[in-house]
Amino acid sequence: TLMALTSLSSAFRHSRCCRHKVWYPFLGPLLVDFGSKSYSSYRRPGSLPEKKTSWEKIDFSFKKGIDALKTQLKLLKQEAKDHMIGPEGRPLSEYILEQTKVVWVFRTQEDLKKWVISSDVEIGGKSEVYLTLSRNNQTALLYGTLNTEVPRDGETQYSGYCSMRSRPLVGSFAKKKYFDWSNFNCLYLRVRGDGRPWMINIYTDPYFSHHKDDLYNYFMFTRGGPYWEDIKIPFSKFFLSSRGRIQDNQHPIWLDKISTLGFTLGDKVNGPFQLEIDFIGLINDRAHTEEFAYEKYDLNPRT
């Protein structure tokens, strides 16, 4: 009898979990704010795993659900209208002939909300990072203090990083959306730094789950001083890495599946840092003809 009750209880929990997995994608957008999700799945050594599932954390409110449904339907209507006009809601001729494009500017608090900052505090470190508007409300100011002191958890070996990352695009009903930069070949940004080197990270949508840690990286060297500098980085220069390790198998970025763009400081120099950003955009440089800067291996060579 005890075995039968245990089996019945297990079957009930399994069926309840299955129902939650089925209904959550439909009810989730009505109940939670997907933009507030954390991008880090790291759990400190020694800490207990989360017992509550995402479904059990939901604080259901009928009024909020109705309001969220109206918002999502409004977004769906706008997406359908834009689709009838052309890519990104613009005529096809205008979209194809576009040579320059500004993707991010920093003029209001709403512009800052499109970005997320993080540091080694997530793994027990002591670095600090902040993101604010500058005094004239025309640029973004990323500043803080880098601290390479390793947390005493018995497992972490390195520490000392601060980063800023754009939030991924989200369509109606939490549908994934991506930036399509296939018309451009260079990243163009105007910054004013303090002489520290930064790593620029581009994350694309992976086709397989084991590619979720893949990043395309390249370096941005700021010269310091009071003057602004315009930086142009061809996409052909970005190299593929996974969990901080450069991969042997290199291939160009899938520019039609850009999810996020970020900046990371990890030069192992303790002390304050500062990076001021005017805008981040794209250009199509006709003089740049390089397809890819690194050697590509043939995984299945013919014999």
For each residue, the residues with C-beta under 8 A, 3 or more apart:
1: 4 5
2: 5 6
3: 6 7
4: 1 7 8
5: 1 2 8 9
6: 2 3 9 10
7: 3 4 10 11
8: 4 5 11 12
9: 5 6 12 13
10: 6 7 13 14
11: 7 8 14 15
12: 8 9 15 16
13: 9 10 16 17
14: 10 11 17 18
15: 11 12 18 19
16: 12 13 19 20
17: 13 14 20 21 53
18: 14 15 21 22
19: 15 16 22 23
20: 16 17 23 24 53 55
21: 17 18 24
22: 18 19 25
23: 19 20 26 27
24: 20 21 27 28 54 55
25: 22 28 174
26: 23 29
27: 23 24 30 31 58 65
28: 24 25 31 32 34 174
29: 26 32 34 68 72 173 174
30: 27 64 65 68 69 72
31: 27 28 58 59 60 61 64 65 68
32: 28 29 36 58
33: 36
34: 28 29 37 170 174
35: 113 167 170
36: 32 33
37: 34
38: 41
39: 116 118 165
40: 118 122
41: 38
42: 122 123
43: 47 49
44: 47 123 124 153
45: 153 154 155 156
46: 153
47: 43 44
48: 51
49: 43
50:
51: 48
52: 56 57
53: 17 20 56 57
54: 24 57 58
55: 20 24 58
56: 52 53
57: 52 53 54
58: 27 31 32 54 55
59: 31
60: 31 65
61: 31 64 65
62: 65 66
63: 66 67
64: 30 31 61 67 68
65: 27 30 31 60 61 62 68 69
66: 62 63 69 70
67: 63 64 70 71
68: 29 30 31 64 65 71 72
69: 30 65 66 72 73
70: 66 67 73 74
71: 67 68 74 75
72: 29 30 68 69 75 76 172 173
73: 69 70 76 77 172
74: 70 71 77 78
75: 71 72 78 79 171 172
76: 72 73 79 80 172 173
77: 73 74 80 81
78: 74 75 81 82
79: 75 76 82 83 171 172
80: 76 77 83 84
81: 77 78 84 85 89
82: 78 79 85 86 88 89
83: 79 80
84: 80 81
85: 81 82 89 90 91
86: 82 89 90 91 92 94 95
87: 90 92 95 180
88: 82 95 180
89: 81 82 85 86
90: 85 86 87 94 95
91: 85 86 94 95
92: 86 87 95 96
93: 96 97
94: 86 90 91 97 98
95: 86 87 88 90 91 92 98 183
96: 92 93 183
97: 93 94
98: 94 95 101 183 284
99: 283 284
100: 188 281 282 283 284
101: 98 184 281 282 283
102: 105 279 280 281
103: 179 280 281 282
104: 111 114 166 279 280 281
105: 102 111 278 279
106: 111 112 133 138 139 140 277 278 279
107: 111 133 137 138
108: 111 112 133 137
109: 112 113 133
110: 113 114
111: 104 105 106 107 108 114 140
112: 106 108 109 115 131 132 133 140
113: 35 109 110 167
114: 104 110 111 166 167
115: 112 131 140 164 165 166 167
116: 39 164 165 166 167
117: 129 130 131 142 162 163 164 165
118: 39 40 121 122 129 162 163 165
119: 122 125 127 128 129 144 161 162 163
120: 123 124 125 126 127 147 159 160 161 162
121: 118 124 125 126 127 128
122: 40 42 118 119 125
123: 42 44 120 151 156 159
124: 44 120 121 151 152 153 156 159
125: 119 120 121 122 147 149 150 151 159 160 161
126: 120 121 147 149 159
127: 119 120 121 144 145 146 147 159 160 161 162
128: 119 121 144 145 147 162
129: 117 118 119 142 143 144 162 163 164
130: 117 142 143 144
131: 112 115 117 140 141 142 164
132: 112 140 141 143
133: 106 107 108 109 112 137 139 140 141
134: 137 138 139 140 141 276
135:
136: 139
137: 107 108 133 134
138: 106 107 134 278
139: 106 133 134 136 192 276 277 278
140: 106 111 112 115 131 132 133 134 276 277
141: 131 132 133 134 274 275 276
142: 117 129 130 131 164 263 274 275 276 277
143: 129 130 132 272 273 274 275
144: 119 127 128 129 130 162 272 273
145: 127 128 270 271 272 273
146: 127 160 161 162 265 266 267 269 270 271 272 273
147: 120 125 126 127 128 159 160 270
148: 158 159 160 268 270
149: 125 126 159 160
150: 125 156 157 158 159
151: 123 124 125 156 159
152: 124
153: 44 45 46 124 156
154: 45
155: 45
156: 45 123 124 150 151 153 159
157: 150
158: 148 150
159: 120 123 124 125 126 127 147 148 149 150 151 156
160: 120 125 127 146 147 148 149 266 268 270
161: 119 120 125 127 146 264 265 266
162: 117 118 119 120 127 128 129 144 146 264 265 266 273
163: 117 118 119 129 201 262 263 264 265
164: 115 116 117 129 131 142 262 263
165: 39 115 116 117 118 201 260 261 262 263
166: 104 114 115 116 260 261 262
167: 35 113 114 115 116 260
168: 176 177 259 260
169: 176 177 178 179 259
170: 34 35 174 175 176 177
171: 75 79 174 175 176 177
172: 72 73 75 76 79 175
173: 29 72 76
174: 25 28 29 34 170 171
175: 170 171 172
176: 168 169 170 171 205
177: 168 169 170 171
178: 169 205 256 257 258 259
179: 103 169 258 259
180: 87 88 183 255 256 258
181: 184 235 255 256 258 282
182: 255 256
183: 95 96 98 180 284
184: 101 181 235 255 282 283 284
185: 234 235 236 283 284 285 288
186: 232 233 234 235 282 283 284 285 288
187: 200 232 233 234 235 280 281 282
188: 100 230 231 232 233 280 281 282 283
189: 230 231 277 278 279 280 281
190: 228 229 230 231 277 278 279
191: 220 222 228 229 231 275 276 277 278
192: 139 222 226 227 228 229 275 276 278
193: 196 198 222 223 224 229 274 275 276
194: 222 224 273 274 275
195: 222 223 224 225
196: 193 222 265 267 269 273 275
197: 219 220 221 222 267
198: 193 219 220 221 222 263 264 265 275
199: 217 218 219 220 263 264 265 266
200: 187 217 218 219 220 233 238 261 262 263
201: 163 165 215 216 217 260 261 262 263 264
202: 215 216 217 238 253 258 260 261 262
203: 214 215 216 258 259 260 261 262
204: 214 216 253 254 257 258 259
205: 176 178 254 257 259
206: 209 211 212 214
207: 211
208: 211
209: 206 212
210:
211: 206 207 208 214 242
212: 206 209
213: 242 243
214: 203 204 206 211 240 241 242 247
215: 201 202 203 240 241 242
216: 201 202 203 204 238 239 240 241 253
217: 199 200 201 202 238 239 241
218: 199 200 233 237 238 239
219: 197 198 199 200
220: 191 197 198 199 200 231 233 263
221: 197 198
222: 191 192 193 194 195 196 197 198 229 275
223: 193 195 229
224: 193 194 195
225: 195
226: 192
227: 192
228: 190 191 192 278
229: 190 191 192 193 222 223
230: 188 189 190
231: 188 189 190 191 220
232: 186 187 188 283 285
233: 186 187 188 200 218 220 237 238
234: 185 186 187 237 285 288 290 293
235: 181 184 185 186 187 238 252 253 255
236: 185 252 288 290 291 292 293
237: 218 233 234 293
238: 200 202 216 217 218 233 235 253
239: 216 217 218 246 250 293 294
240: 214 215 216 246 247 249 250 251
241: 214 215 216 217 244 245 246 247
242: 211 213 214 215 245 247
243: 213
244: 241
245: 241 242
246: 239 240 241
247: 214 240 241 242 250
248: 297
249: 240 296 297 299
250: 239 240 247 292 294 295 296 297
251: 240 292 296
252: 235 236 291 292
253: 202 204 216 235 238 258
254: 204 205 257 258
255: 180 181 182 184 235 258
256: 178 180 181 182
257: 178 204 205 254
258: 178 179 180 181 202 203 204 253 254 255 261
259: 168 169 178 179 203 204 205
260: 165 166 167 168 201 202 203
261: 165 166 200 201 202 203 258 280
262: 163 164 165 166 200 201 202 203
263: 142 163 164 165 198 199 200 201 220 275
264: 161 162 163 198 199 201
265: 146 161 162 163 196 198 199 273 275
266: 146 160 161 162 199
267: 146 196 197
268: 148 160
269: 146 196
270: 145 146 147 148 160
271: 145 146
272: 143 144 145 146
273: 143 144 145 146 162 194 196 265
274: 141 142 143 193 194
275: 141 142 143 191 192 193 194 196 198 222 263 265
276: 134 139 140 141 142 191 192 193
277: 106 139 140 142 189 190 191 280
278: 105 106 138 139 189 190 191 192 228
279: 102 104 105 106 189 190
280: 102 103 104 187 188 189 261 277
281: 100 101 102 103 104 187 188 189
282: 100 101 103 181 184 186 187 188
283: 99 100 101 184 185 186 188 232
284: 98 99 100 183 184 185 186
285: 185 186 232 234 288
286:
287:
288: 185 186 234 236 285
289:
290: 234 236 293
291: 236 252
292: 236 250 251 252 296
293: 234 236 237 239 290
294: 239 250
295: 250
296: 249 250 251 292
297: 248 249 250
298: 301
299: 249
300:
301: 298
302:
303:
